[in-house]
Amino acid sequence: MIQLAYPLALVSLVAIPLVLALHLLRPRRRRVVLSTIAVWQAALRDREGGHGFRRLLRNLSLLLLLATALVLGLALTGPQWLTSTANDADIVLVLDVSASMKSRSGIGSTRFDQALAVAASIVDGLPRNGRALVMTSGRKALLRTGFETDRGALRRALAQLRPGDEAGRPREALALALSLVRGRSDSRIYFLTDGAFDPDVDPGSPQVVFRVVGEPARNVAITRFDLRQERASDDRFQVLLTVRNYTGTPVTVPAAASLNGRELFKRTLELAAQGEQTLVLPFAGRALGEAMARIELDDDLAADNLAYAALNSPASLRVLLLSRGNFYLESVLAALPNTEVVKREAADGEDIAQLARSHDVVVFDGVAAPELPPGNFLLVDTVAPGLPFADAGRVTQPRILGSGPSALMRNVDLAAVQIDEARRVAVDKRAPGLQHLFWSAQTDLALALIDESRKLVYLGFDLAGSNFPLQAAFPLFVSQSLEWLRPRADDRLAHHVAAGSAISLYVPAGEKQVIVRGPSGKDETLEAIDGTLVFDATASAGIYRYSAGNVTQSFAVSLADARESDVNRRWSQGEQRQRADTAGSGAQALLPLWPYLLVLALVLLTLEWFVWAGSRSGA
Amino acid sequence: MSMTPHAARPAGRELVFDETFLRKLEQLELLARKIFRGLLRGERTTSRRGRGLEFSDFRHYRPGDDFRHIDWNIYSRLDQLFLKLHAAEEDVTLNLIVDTSASMGFGEPSKFDHARRLAAALAYIALNNLDRVAVSAFADGLSARLPPAKSRQHMAQLLGFLADLRCTGVTRLGASLRDFVSRTRGPGLAILISDLLGAEEAQAGIEALCYGGHDVVLIQLLAESEIDPPLEGALQLVDAETGDELEVTVDQELRRLYQQRLEGQLRDVESFCRRRGVEYLRASTAIGFEDVVLKYLREGRHLR
């Protein structure tokens, strides 16, 4: 069975009427009517040494040209000879849907189009009772069908496939495919790919048959794009842009970036062959909104000529302070930027779970804490039930003996801290997620705990009975504790992920329903669990917006992957071919016919030259 | 040079020769090499033994012979009986057979005009010698025929007949001459005027004439452009009779090969004629038909 890898190349067959037209338009011979041409025919035969095939040669020249055009046209379509399987072995079709499959290949087609054509031909060549399964290999491996004997269902599944903007991880896909055919040595896995991955992807199994499509491509790509608000200043931000040339020749690439539609810069980059250039440019103002970088050139892969970033205004940290009054703590919380503090003396009669959902952090300062629901909590001189540490009395003037390597204790100097009295806690040291922040000889003075639904920081003494609030370490400790409880450091960085990756979206406390709108403009309503939504439908690059309650934020998805943008083949087919040759009768052989057609065209052209030369010397 | 077929249709008036030419023609006398039976006695003796005055031959006496023809002088010298034979005096039917195929339309003047004028001149001479003259035209078959007549008033009718001929079609010489022989009542002098170009079964046709008892004269007419074609370069040659086409690039070498091949064909025809006792004359349209009649035919055995 013959199938065409580039059916659109059949357009080149218009060369045949062109040849005919040129033949018809060639200078006409002067027409002369004679009483008889018999004598001329005899004279011509005399000159040709008695061989009367001059007329044949003249027509042969045209026929050879037409045949050459036909053969070249067919060669451009990439015909392949597909042998049918001889048995009923199962087939797993793994289609590479990574971004490199979007590369142009052939006339008007992409590598993915060619892979689909090969997949369709394999489906067509299935034996009567043969089964096949379709799966895709992107950043994740996804099963698109079960094992099907219905060719129509398989074709429909193939027709729905599209390549994404994500970097591929073929190793995982092949591992999954191999697990599907485990124990069935006659089954085959056809991996339809462009081979733009590292050789170690090949699992070396004789069951895996690589069908490599695509031609060498030239690509220039944005491999990094980022925006960052300078930490030292809220009025300055930086843009990072890296562009890489994957071609073997130097290129000049216009590059530009914009923020909220306003152009930030436009530069022309001179990139050496296989070279890379990185721009780090400072700009005044706040980096808020949606940013896009682009390079303008016509290469074979357009997906990596654009990159996106999004910077959201950091949300205020909402802190509920349950305290009968704490000057030091209130002062520190009030001093923290972008923090809203709600103060109450107690939460009696209120649903603590509701309070925890509606605030980022709940602080219990010297007030009794109930069993803690999911949420973020700071316990000061109080202990809640149901924790891996419990109240076990009090100790006087505990001396701080050490501190742990926690992020909460970074740069916190406790050397001068003195404590009049502290709570003694009995700690379950085997409890998972428990960190010892600092301690005395008698008891832990500060702990941090993270479990499935809760994060809390425990400080085991009254601030008023200590000089800790007077130390520089105190505001640092409080700030780092709040940051750990509800991280906000990322708010100063661009909010973006690689295509195909999952992203955690933090939604305001109390909100569950999240509406995500992707680059296509289609809305998807999802449910957040405990204030977080893990979103992984990021196969397409672009700006994504998500809304929860009355808050709308955005994040960006880009390819920006230096390995994926290297679209030329890095995997060698030689070893695989050798394996396929020894794989037995279960494998299908897909023999590319274009080299043979090319040789045939050369032979035809050579013959035509001889005929032409012969006709010049003859009639 | 125009090589398109010439619609050779000279008016009958053109075929009326001037007085000088007619007087020259009257001095010519047609002879027939063979003696053949004539329907009427004319001014010519034939090889048929008969009661003419002109001595022909002797032969041994056979029982039953007329004693009046025994040569008694020989008997007295040799003591053997010989009969004295005399040639019978008979008139001659001149059959003019004119090729009217499309190839005859070529040349300047056209071979067709040349042929008709030749035919007219020969007919005139024959009629002046009180011979019968018939004219037949052929191309892909015997197309027209003017029955034999011997009166000089027949000349006007003959000129009109020739003037009405058209040259068209292919040359099927063999079939045409066989048809001619089957329709002709007795042998005579048959003068075939043709270019023999593209002629099918030419030799078979001439042989049929010979077998029919005719004294055959072949006048092969060629145009100068056929003998030395003024062609050069890339050409598409078209056969006027068959419509066949031939793409050819004519150079000096090919012209030479053409002339060699043409000369070979002419030699073949001439050789064949010699073997068959056919008088063969080759004429070019470049030579005026008067000269052909006065010079070429004078050199033949049919004029004296």
Interface residues (C-beta under 8 A of the other chain):
Chain A: P27 R28 R29 R30 R31 V32 V33 L34 S35 T36 I37 A38 V39 W40 Q41 A42 A43 L44 D46 R47 R55 R58 G618 A619
Chain B: M3 T4 P5 A102 S103 M104 G105 F106 K111 D195 L197 G198 A223 E226 P229 L231 G233 A234 L235 Q236 L237 V238 D239 A240 E241 D244 E245 L246 E247 V248 T249 E253 L254 L257 Y258 Q260 R261 L262 Q265
